[in-house]
Every structure is written in structure tokens, then in C-alpha cells.
Amino acid sequence: MVTELGTKADPEKDRITVDGRALSHAQEKSEKVYILLNKPKGYISTVSDPQGRPTVIDLVKKIKTRIFPVGRLDYDAEGALLFTNDGELANKLIHPKYHIPKKYLVKVSDAPDQKDIAKLKRGVYLEDGRTLPAEAKFIKATKTNSWIELTVYEGRNRLVKKMCFAIGHSVLKLQRTEFAGIKLGSLKPGDFRTLTMDEVERLKNTVSERQSVKES
């Protein structure tokens, strides 16, 4: 029986139980899993939904390890969404103090001019405060709409849609093409893949570098 706060268990010597059930050594040292999903529209970025709508977990059922989405994408948005059972890394990737980059390809109404693009780069004023400066560039125009590329460093709810609306252009389609340097590439909607060791290392390095910047 543990009576001292902060006591640490040694899985090599100690028998660890939860509600009377012993944890196996394999459970205690569960392998870390890192997955990239190309989320299609029409899925909720949660583990479960009380309204019974499809969730992103439905798309990764083949993964037997229990994993969780890192952050979220709106129901009508698509693109890069990470999953992992590495809680420490996941928490840092979504924590606002780390300013993790997220890149989007955005279809907007009409055609933003260079002044509009400049506003996004400087930061725009929203109800909950001014946004951080973003990376923004005009991609191309269609007959009635346009495409822009936008990289943001915050995780506010519906941030990209609110930023575009603030400069007078509604979002018609939203695809996240990159999260923390991990690129969607040619992954098809609804498909997923395991991250490479190099990609996992780059994720950890990104967090470490940004932590060092904040502490300096």
C-alpha cells in the first residue's frame, strides 16, 4: 500500500493494480502510436458524439491501440488531423503557448486584394481579441471565388473562418494541408497512415524549439 505522496512504482519489481485488476507489463509500457488522417467533411473531431454523428474515430478503427485526435477540425472542414496515444506530446501540440503552425488551403467568396492579404499577415481583430500575425498568400481566382493559403499559429475555435469573414470573404471550403510541419501530401480523404520515425522526431523537435523560444 502506497502511503507517501509522489511515490513512484517500479514495473520491474512492483505489482500494479487498478480496481483490483493487475496491469500487464505490456500495458504499462504501451507503444506510442502516431497517425495522420486525411479527414473528410461530415465527421466530428471527437471520440464520441451524443447526437450519434460520425466521428473521426470511426475512420481509424483498424488501429487497435486506443488513440485520440490531436486538436480538431470543423465538421465541414477536411485535411490533416493527427492521432496519438502520446498524451504529453499531444498536449504540447495543442497548447496555445507553443504557437504550432497549421497551414490551410481556403476557398473564399470573391477575390481578396493585397490589402486584405496584408491584414491577415498583420493580424485581424475578432470578438475575442486580435489574431497573431499569419502567413497568407493569394493562390488563384475562379469565376466567382478565390483560393488563398493561410498559415496560423493559434488554435481558436473556427479561427480561419472568422479571420476570412473579418476581411469580408466567407469561407466556402477549408482544407488543412499541414500540421506542425507534417504534410497531407497525396493521402486521400478518409485514408490514414503511420508517421515515419523522422516525422515523429520533427514533431518533438518543433515543440522543443518553440518551448525554448518561449523560455528565452
N, C-alpha and C positions, 0 to 999 in steps of 0.2 A: 504494500500500500504506500503510495507517494503522499508525504505529508508536508514537504518543503516546496514552496513556490519556486518555479524555474528549474526544477529537476529535469534532467534530460535522460531519455531511455537509450540503452544500447541494444539495438536489434539483434546483435550477435549473441548477447547473453540474456537479455530480458524477454519475458513472455508478455506481449502487449495485447490487451483485450478491449473491445468496445461493446458495452452492454452484454458482457459475458462471453462474447464470441472472439476467438483469437484471430489476430491478423496474421496472415502468412507473410513470410519474408519477402515474397514477390510483390505483395500488396504494398508493403512498407517502402519498397524501392521501385515503385512502378516507373516504367519507362516513359519519358517525356515524348509527347506526340505534337507535331506541328503540321497543320493542314492549311492549304489555300483553296478556297471555293470561289467559283465564279457564280455569285448569287444572281438568280434570275428575278424578275419582278414577280410580285404576288406571294412573297414569303416574309414572315415576321422574323426579325433577328433576335429571337429568344429561344430558350429551351422548350417552353410550352406556352400555349395561348388559351386562356379561359374561354375565348369565343370559338375555339375549335378551328382556327385558320391554320394553314400550313406553316410550319416553322423551318428555319434553316437546318435544324437537327434532322428533319426528315430526309434531307439531301445527303447526309453523311452517315447514314445508318450502317453502312458497311464497316465503319470504324468501330471495333468492339470496345476500345477504351472510351471511357466517359470523357468527352471534350466539350468545351464551351466556346461560343463565339467571342472574339476579341472586339469589343465595341459593337457597333450596329450599323446597318444600312436601312433606310426607309423602306417601307412595304413596296413602293413603286420604283425604288432605285435598284440598280444592279451593279455587279462588278466584284472587285477583290474584297474578300472577307476571310480573315484568319480565324482558325480554331486551334485550341491547345488545352492541355491539362497542366501547363506550367503557369500556375497562378501568379507567381512573383513577376514573371516577365509580362504576362497579360495586364496586370495592374499598372505596370510602368508604361506600357504602350498606350493605355487609355487615360493615364493621369494627365490633367491639364498642364502641370508644371514642366513636362518634358517636351511639349510642342512638337509632337511627332507629325511628320509631313504626310498628307493624304492628297493624292492627285486625282482629279476628275475631268472627264470629258463631258461637257454640258451643252445640251441643245436648248437655246433660248429663243424667245419671241423677238422678231425684228432683228436689227443689227446694231449691237453696241458700237459706239465710236471710240476713238482713242481716249477721250475724256472719261468715258465710262470705265474703260480698262484701267486707266490711271487711278481712278477712285478705288477699284478693287485692290490695286497694288498698295495704296496708302492705308487702306482700312476704311470701312464704311460704318456709319452709326446705326445701330439696331436698338430695339427696346431695352435689351439687357447690356448695353454698352458698345463701345467701338470695337470692331474686329481687329485682330492683328494684321499687319501687312501680309498680303498674299502674293503668290506668283500667278500672273494672269497673262494670257495672250489670245488674240483672235486667231481662229483656225481657218474657217471658211464660211461663206454665206450660201444659203439656198434661195429659192424664190421668195419665200416669206419668213424664213428663220435663219439662225446662225449657230455655229458651233464655236465654243471657246474652251480653252484648257485652264483649269484653275487648281492651284495647289494651296491648301490651307493648313494651318498649324494649330488648330483648335478642334475640340470635339463637341461644340454646342449643338443642341438639337436642331435639325433641319437648317444647318448653318449655310450651306451653299445656296439653297433655295431662297433664304432670307437675304443673302448678300446680293444675289442677282435681282431680286424684287426691289431692293433698295436703290438700284441704279436704273429701275424702270423696265426690267426684262424678266418675264416669267420663265421658269424652268419647265421645259416640255419633256426632256429626257435627261437622265442622270446616270452616268456610269463611272464607278471608281476604278481607275486603271492601275493604281499603285498605292500601296500602304506601307509606310516606313521603309521604302526602297524595294519592297517585294512587288514585282510587276505581274500583272494579269497575263500578259502575253497572248498566246493563241488558245488559252483554256476556254472551252465552250461553256455557254450558260448551263448551269446545273451540274457541271463536272468539277471534280476536285483532284488535287494531287498533294503528295507529301513534300514538304520543303526539303531542299538539299541541306547538307551539313553547313555548307558555305552560307546559305541564306539565313539559317538559324544564327550562325555566328555574326552575320551582319546585323541582324535584328538586335542582338545583345550588345554589339558594339555601338549601334545607333543610340540605344538607351544610355550606355555608359558615357558616350561622348556628350550627350545632352545633359546628363547629370553633372558632369564635370564643369560644363559651361555655367550651369545654374549655381554651382557652389563656388565658382571662382569670382 
